[in-house]
Amino acid sequence: MARKKRYRTSPQRERILELLRNTDIHPTADWVYEQLKKEFPKLSLGTVYRNIRILVQEGLLQRIPAGSTFDRFDGNLKTHYHVICDQCGKIVDLDIPVDETLEKKVRQCTDFTILRHRVEFHGICPECQSKTKKGGLKWQED
């Protein structure tokens, strides 16, 4: 069995984790860099990406591949769902119970050992709806 690589703690990594655990906006690495560059003048964007990767590997952060150019990150490790705005990319946590029956159904119809599941809802956020209506553009609601 392979041993998990251990990383020394660093002030930058601790602050990145603290920052991501204390925001609910699901930011990009660039946002994290912008927030911390005054506190750590020698901080590079590469250092932010490397430390986020380590925190994700250690199970301390969650990576959200949101279908955009940049991954987003979540410090909330509790199993939960997200709703994503297809216009601006905003990600919001949903405060609804996780449907445990989904994993049971998948186990029953496959040979997979189910470890977890992720459900995302996509739509248009209220801010983008407001901008769209003001701009005369239309989007279709099902």
NUTORZA-263490 format. One line per 4 residues: number of its first residue (from 1); for each residue x, y, z of N, C-alpha, C. Coordinates in Angstrom, 3 decimals. Layout:
% NUTORZA-263490
NUM) X Y Z X Y Z X Y Z | ...
//
This chain:
% NUTORZA-263490
1) 0.839 -1.179 0.000 0.000 0.000 0.000 0.886 1.246 0.000 | 0.595 2.157 -0.902 1.404 3.371 -1.024 1.119 4.323 0.134 | 2.202 4.894 0.655 2.046 5.886 1.729 1.669 7.221 1.151 | 0.830 7.909 1.857 0.416 9.240 1.441 1.546 10.214 1.734
5) 1.897 11.039 0.758 2.962 12.018 0.944 2.551 13.036 1.992 | 3.438 13.335 2.905 3.175 14.325 3.958 3.838 15.641 3.559 | 3.119 16.709 3.743 3.634 18.034 3.421 3.813 18.825 4.708 | 4.904 19.578 4.772 5.082 20.485 5.904 4.052 21.593 5.787
9) 3.610 22.082 6.921 2.671 23.201 6.870 3.432 24.471 6.521 | 2.716 25.398 5.940 3.314 26.691 5.624 2.285 27.767 5.954 | 2.744 28.962 6.291 1.793 30.046 6.583 0.873 30.339 5.393 | 1.422 30.265 4.174 0.600 30.530 2.995 -0.500 29.481 2.862
13) -0.153 28.210 3.027 -1.144 27.141 2.876 -2.224 27.246 3.948 | -1.810 27.575 5.165 -2.784 27.728 6.256 -3.747 28.877 5.968 | -3.236 29.986 5.429 -4.100 31.133 5.108 -5.021 30.835 3.925 | -4.519 30.099 2.942 -5.359 29.712 1.805 -6.528 28.872 2.305
17) -6.239 27.897 3.160 -7.286 27.047 3.711 -8.272 27.868 4.539 | -7.759 28.749 5.387 -8.624 29.595 6.211 -9.518 30.473 5.329 | -8.934 31.071 4.317 -9.684 31.941 3.414 -10.809 31.172 2.718 | -10.500 29.981 2.211 -11.499 29.203 1.488 -12.567 28.621 2.411
21) -12.212 28.355 3.642 -13.221 27.864 4.593 -14.141 28.977 5.080 | -13.719 30.226 4.923 -14.503 31.350 5.417 -15.193 32.151 4.315 | -15.314 31.565 3.137 -16.061 32.222 2.068 -17.020 31.209 1.466 | -18.125 31.702 0.966 -19.073 30.795 0.321 -19.226 31.104 -1.166
25) -18.244 31.816 -1.736 -18.358 32.200 -3.147 -17.699 31.206 -4.107 | -17.042 30.164 -3.598 -16.421 29.140 -4.437 -15.452 29.769 -5.431 | -14.405 30.418 -4.921 -13.518 31.213 -5.785 -12.546 30.381 -6.613 | -11.899 31.090 -7.525 -10.815 30.524 -8.326 -9.493 30.756 -7.581
29) -8.441 30.118 -8.061 -7.110 30.335 -7.496 -6.675 31.788 -7.691 | -7.062 32.393 -8.800 -6.727 33.804 -9.040 -7.324 34.704 -7.965 | -8.557 34.430 -7.564 -9.208 35.221 -6.514 -8.438 35.074 -5.203 | -8.046 33.844 -4.885 -7.271 33.584 -3.663 -5.972 34.385 -3.706
33) -5.291 34.344 -4.842 -4.043 35.091 -5.007 -4.262 36.580 -4.771 | -5.295 37.150 -5.372 -5.590 38.580 -5.204 -5.862 38.930 -3.740 | -6.517 38.038 -3.009 -6.838 38.296 -1.613 -5.596 38.265 -0.717 | -4.618 37.443 -1.074 -3.479 37.210 -0.177 -2.182 37.895 -0.585
37) -2.118 38.500 -1.765 -0.827 39.041 -2.229 -0.324 40.208 -1.373 | -1.212 40.988 -0.747 -0.748 42.066 0.137 -0.173 41.499 1.431 | -0.784 40.438 1.917 -0.326 39.796 3.150 1.000 39.056 2.938 | 1.159 38.480 1.742 2.372 37.743 1.393 2.932 38.338 0.105
41) 3.726 39.416 0.188 4.197 40.120 -1.015 4.976 39.239 -1.995 | 5.633 38.201 -1.512 6.413 37.328 -2.406 5.595 36.144 -2.936 | 4.309 36.102 -2.604 3.433 35.025 -3.049 3.284 35.062 -4.567 | 3.372 33.898 -5.186 3.155 33.810 -6.631 1.874 33.033 -6.893
45) 1.318 33.221 -8.080 0.123 32.487 -8.460 0.415 30.986 -8.501 | 1.620 30.624 -8.917 2.032 29.214 -8.930 2.012 28.606 -7.539 | 2.441 29.378 -6.542 2.415 28.904 -5.159 0.983 28.669 -4.703 | 0.077 29.554 -5.093 -1.342 29.388 -4.734 -1.877 28.101 -5.364
49) -1.645 27.912 -6.653 -2.115 26.691 -7.331 -1.531 25.437 -6.681 | -0.239 25.456 -6.381 0.422 24.293 -5.786 -0.172 23.982 -4.419 | -0.383 25.006 -3.606 -0.930 24.785 -2.268 -2.391 24.343 -2.313 | -3.156 24.879 -3.227 -4.543 24.422 -3.373 -4.563 22.952 -3.787
53) -3.680 22.577 -4.720 -3.606 21.176 -5.157 -3.290 20.260 -3.973 | -2.360 20.677 -3.134 -2.000 19.892 -1.945 -3.192 19.784 -1.000 | -3.885 20.890 -0.769 -5.041 20.880 0.136 -6.159 19.989 -0.397 | -6.342 19.965 -1.714 -7.340 19.079 -2.317 -6.898 17.624 -2.144
57) -5.615 17.338 -2.415 -5.088 15.974 -2.256 -5.242 15.480 -0.823 | -5.055 16.375 0.128 -5.160 15.995 1.537 -6.609 15.934 2.012 | -7.552 16.240 1.128 -8.958 16.166 1.477 -9.444 17.328 2.320 | -8.714 18.440 2.308 -9.084 19.603 3.108 -9.883 20.636 2.316
61) -9.856 20.515 0.998 -10.629 21.382 0.100 -11.285 20.512 -0.952 | -12.314 21.048 -1.558 -13.026 20.375 -2.631 -12.841 21.176 -3.918 | -12.462 20.508 -4.983 -12.334 21.145 -6.296 -13.665 21.010 -7.013 | -14.134 22.108 -7.591 -15.386 22.086 -8.344 -15.069 22.397 -9.795
65) -15.030 21.375 -10.646 -14.834 21.647 -12.070 -16.143 22.204 -12.615 | -16.223 23.516 -12.765 -17.491 24.175 -13.093 -17.714 24.334 -14.586 | -16.906 23.690 -15.393 -17.107 23.792 -16.828 -16.555 25.068 -17.424 | -15.893 25.876 -16.612 -15.297 27.099 -17.131 -13.807 26.864 -17.317
69) -13.096 27.891 -17.664 -11.659 27.779 -17.881 -10.927 27.446 -16.589 | -11.435 27.955 -15.462 -10.746 27.791 -14.192 -11.589 26.978 -13.218 | -10.938 26.065 -12.502 -11.625 25.331 -11.443 -11.991 26.291 -10.334 | -12.994 25.927 -9.576 -13.408 26.684 -8.403 -13.165 25.780 -7.194
73) -13.118 26.383 -6.001 -12.771 25.616 -4.818 -13.745 25.898 -3.687 | -13.968 24.879 -2.876 -14.951 24.944 -1.805 -14.307 24.426 -0.526 | -14.362 25.247 0.523 -13.844 24.832 1.824 -14.856 24.067 2.647 | -16.088 23.982 2.158 -17.144 23.256 2.855 -17.080 21.793 2.425
77) -16.607 20.934 3.307 -16.419 19.528 2.966 -17.650 18.677 3.231 | -18.654 19.261 3.865 -19.901 18.542 4.098 -20.516 18.212 2.737 | -21.068 17.022 2.576 -21.697 16.667 1.317 -22.877 17.602 1.080 | -22.852 18.270 -0.055 -23.921 19.212 -0.394 -23.954 19.411 -1.898
81) -25.036 19.989 -2.358 -25.224 20.242 -3.769 -24.981 21.715 -4.082 | -24.775 21.983 -5.368 -24.539 23.348 -5.835 -25.523 23.704 -6.942 | -25.795 24.990 -7.073 -26.490 25.515 -8.240 -25.533 26.513 -8.889 | -25.398 26.410 -10.208 -24.402 27.178 -10.948 -25.104 28.041 -11.991
85) -24.749 29.317 -12.032 -25.300 30.225 -13.041 -24.551 30.001 -14.358 | -25.294 29.693 -15.393 -24.688 29.447 -16.701 -24.232 30.723 -17.397 | -24.610 31.880 -16.872 -24.159 33.129 -17.501 -22.914 33.691 -16.833 | -22.915 33.812 -15.496 -21.770 34.451 -14.828 -20.862 33.451 -14.113
89) -21.294 32.201 -13.962 -20.474 31.186 -13.320 -20.590 31.135 -11.808 | -21.423 31.979 -11.227 -21.617 31.990 -9.774 -22.051 30.605 -9.304 | -21.485 30.161 -8.174 -21.827 28.869 -7.587 -22.380 29.118 -6.198 | -23.527 28.517 -5.910 -24.183 28.698 -4.622 -24.431 27.331 -4.008
93) -24.138 27.200 -2.698 -24.458 25.977 -1.972 -25.967 25.863 -1.818 | -26.487 24.657 -1.984 -27.910 24.415 -1.764 -28.098 23.805 -0.385 | -29.004 24.357 0.354 -29.296 23.867 1.700 -30.489 22.918 1.633 | -30.267 21.802 0.933 -31.282 20.761 0.845 -30.628 19.436 1.222
97) -31.399 18.483 1.730 -30.802 17.206 2.122 -30.203 16.462 0.924 | -29.093 15.796 1.159 -28.456 14.969 0.135 -29.291 13.705 -0.032 | -29.558 13.322 -1.264 -30.385 12.152 -1.553 -29.538 10.885 -1.498 | -29.535 10.241 -0.356 -28.739 9.023 -0.151 -29.240 7.869 -1.016
101) -30.498 7.913 -1.447 -31.047 6.818 -2.251 -30.398 6.747 -3.627 | -29.833 7.848 -4.111 -29.165 7.820 -5.417 -28.015 6.822 -5.430 | -27.198 6.839 -4.388 -26.062 5.916 -4.330 -26.546 4.473 -4.250 | -27.601 4.243 -3.501 -28.163 2.892 -3.380 -28.662 2.404 -4.738
105) -29.354 3.270 -5.468 -29.868 2.902 -6.790 -28.730 2.566 -7.747 | -27.659 3.361 -7.715 -26.522 3.118 -8.606 -25.818 1.816 -8.213 | -25.664 1.568 -6.916 -25.058 0.296 -6.468 -25.865 -0.899 -6.961 | -27.202 -0.777 -6.952 -28.074 -1.882 -7.347 -28.013 -2.177 -8.839
109) -27.715 -1.182 -9.650 -27.740 -1.418 -11.095 -26.350 -1.442 -11.739 | -25.290 -1.390 -10.930 -23.929 -1.486 -11.477 -23.083 -2.354 -10.562 | -21.887 -2.651 -11.017 -20.921 -3.376 -10.189 -19.958 -2.415 -9.499 | -20.252 -1.123 -9.527 -19.379 -0.118 -8.938 -19.501 -0.105 -7.417
113) -18.387 0.188 -6.765 -18.409 0.555 -5.356 -18.523 2.070 -5.345 | -19.625 2.575 -4.885 -19.881 4.010 -4.930 -19.221 4.678 -3.729 | -18.390 5.666 -3.991 -17.685 6.387 -2.941 -18.393 7.686 -2.565 | -18.976 8.326 -3.556 -19.651 9.604 -3.334 -20.402 9.948 -4.610
117) -21.225 10.974 -4.539 -21.855 11.484 -5.752 -21.910 12.993 -5.685 | -22.073 13.586 -6.851 -22.142 15.036 -6.953 -23.309 15.383 -7.868 | -24.132 16.289 -7.412 -25.246 16.754 -8.219 -25.109 18.260 -8.349 | -25.233 18.749 -9.567 -25.183 20.186 -9.823 -26.456 20.581 -10.538
121) -26.980 21.699 -10.152 -28.119 22.281 -10.845 -27.609 23.501 -11.588 | -28.082 23.701 -12.788 -27.654 24.836 -13.602 -28.852 25.718 -13.910 | -28.614 27.008 -13.927 -29.675 27.950 -14.233 -29.109 29.343 -14.410 | -29.963 30.340 -14.241 -29.568 31.736 -14.355 -29.840 32.398 -13.013
125) -28.807 32.994 -12.405 -28.945 33.608 -11.080 -29.820 34.867 -11.157 | -30.359 35.311 -10.024 -31.212 36.509 -10.029 -30.528 37.746 -10.610 | -29.228 37.924 -10.338 -28.522 39.095 -10.867 -28.469 39.064 -12.388 | -28.170 37.902 -12.953 -28.111 37.788 -14.418 -29.503 37.886 -15.029
129) -30.512 37.369 -14.344 -31.886 37.512 -14.833 -32.237 38.989 -14.927 | -31.861 39.748 -13.905 -32.152 41.179 -13.873 -31.433 41.906 -15.007 | -30.148 41.588 -15.209 -29.374 42.213 -16.288 -29.956 41.852 -17.646 | -30.354 40.597 -17.807 -30.895 40.125 -19.073 -32.201 40.833 -19.394
133) -33.054 40.967 -18.393 -34.341 41.636 -18.615 -34.144 43.106 -18.940 | -33.203 43.773 -18.259 -32.928 45.188 -18.522 -32.327 45.394 -19.893 | -31.498 44.430 -20.330 -30.811 44.564 -21.609 -31.663 44.153 -22.795 | -32.851 43.674 -22.537 -33.736 43.289 -23.630 -33.450 41.896 -24.175
137) -32.436 41.215 -23.640 -32.148 39.856 -24.076 -33.120 38.905 -23.386 | -33.365 37.777 -24.000 -34.297 36.831 -23.407 -33.625 35.509 -23.207 | -33.999 34.829 -22.163 -33.596 33.443 -21.949 -34.866 32.685 -21.712 | -34.829 31.433 -22.035 -36.038 30.636 -21.976 -36.076 29.819 -20.689
141) -37.188 29.850 -20.015 -37.394 29.075 -18.804 -38.224 27.862 -19.160 | -37.816 26.688 -18.690 -38.575 25.461 -18.980 -39.884 25.439 -18.219
//
